[in-house]
């Protein structure tokens, strides 16, 4: 958990392979740029929180939410709120049985 740490910058895309990570939380920082595809890097992740990246005028994360996020079969929490993401959420998200929070 790296939330509330004044982290500034861009997330790498492709995101590095982190096979054993289950929870990734960098909420309330100053990350900008495109939302990377996490589906190949963190296949067993359960909680992904990259919300509230608009801490300064950078605007937060941009782009769309890739349909490949629906390949994260164990995902129970996906929080991308308070960014500048656009587009529709893929209907494939409905097959994520464990997903209880989508924000």
C-alpha positions in Angstrom: 0.0 0.0 0.0 1.5 3.3 -1.2 -1.5 5.6 -0.8 -1.1 9.2 0.4 2.7 9.3 -0.3 2.9 12.2 -2.8 4.1 9.9 -5.5 4.5 11.8 -8.8 4.9 10.4 -12.3 3.6 7.9 -14.8 2.9 4.2 -14.3 4.9 2.0 -16.7 3.1 0.5 -19.6 3.4 -2.4 -19.9 3.2 -2.8 -16.2 6.0 -5.0 -14.7 5.1 -8.6 -14.0 4.2 -8.9 -10.3 2.7 -12.4 -10.2 2.3 -12.7 -6.4 0.8 -9.3 -5.6 -2.7 -9.5 -4.3 -3.3 -5.8 -3.3 -2.1 -2.7 -5.1 -3.1 0.6 -3.7 -1.5 3.9 -4.7 -4.6 6.0 -4.2 -4.3 9.7 -3.4 -1.1 10.4 -5.1 -0.1 12.4 -8.2 0.1 9.8 -10.9 -0.7 10.9 -14.5 -0.7 9.5 -18.0 -2.5 6.5 -19.5 -3.9 3.7 -17.4 -1.7 0.7 -18.0 -3.1 -2.8 -18.7 -2.6 -4.8 -15.5 -4.1 -8.0 -16.8 -0.8 -9.6 -17.9 1.3 -8.5 -15.0 -0.9 -9.2 -12.0 -3.2 -12.1 -12.9 -4.0 -13.0 -9.2 -4.6 -9.4 -8.0 -7.7 -9.0 -5.7 -7.7 -5.3 -5.0 -6.6 -2.5 -7.4 -7.0 1.1 -6.2 -5.5 3.8 -8.3 -8.2 6.4 -7.3 -7.9 10.1 -6.7 -4.8 10.9 -8.8 -5.9 14.5 -9.4 -4.0 15.9 -6.4 -2.6 18.8 -8.5 -3.3 20.2 -11.9 -1.9 17.1 -13.7 -5.4 15.7 -14.2 -4.8 12.2 -13.0 -5.0 9.0 -15.2 -6.3 9.4 -18.7 -7.5 7.1 -21.5 -9.9 4.2 -21.3 -10.3 1.1 -19.1 -9.1 -1.8 -21.1 -11.5 -4.7 -21.6 -8.5 -6.9 -20.6 -9.1 -5.9 -17.0 -12.0 -8.4 -17.2 -9.3 -11.1 -17.4 -8.4 -10.5 -13.7 -10.5 -13.4 -12.5 -9.8 -12.8 -8.8 -10.5 -9.1 -8.8 -12.9 -8.1 -6.0 -12.1 -4.3 -5.8 -11.4 -2.0 -8.7 -11.3 1.7 -7.7 -10.3 4.1 -10.4 -12.5 7.1 -9.2 -11.4 10.7 -9.5 -9.3 10.4 -12.6 -9.9 11.5 -16.1 -10.8 8.2 -17.7 -13.2 8.1 -20.6 -15.2 5.6 -22.5 -17.5 2.7 -21.5 -16.7 -0.2 -19.2 -16.7 -3.4 -21.1 -19.7 -5.7 -20.6 -17.0 -8.5 -20.1 -16.7 -7.1 -16.5 -20.0 -8.9 -15.7 -18.1 -12.2 -15.8 -16.0 -11.2 -12.8 -17.8 -13.1 -10.1 -15.7 -11.8 -7.2 -16.0 -8.2 -8.2 -17.9 -6.5 -5.4 -16.6 -2.9 -5.7 -16.3 -1.1 -9.0 -15.8 2.6 -8.6 
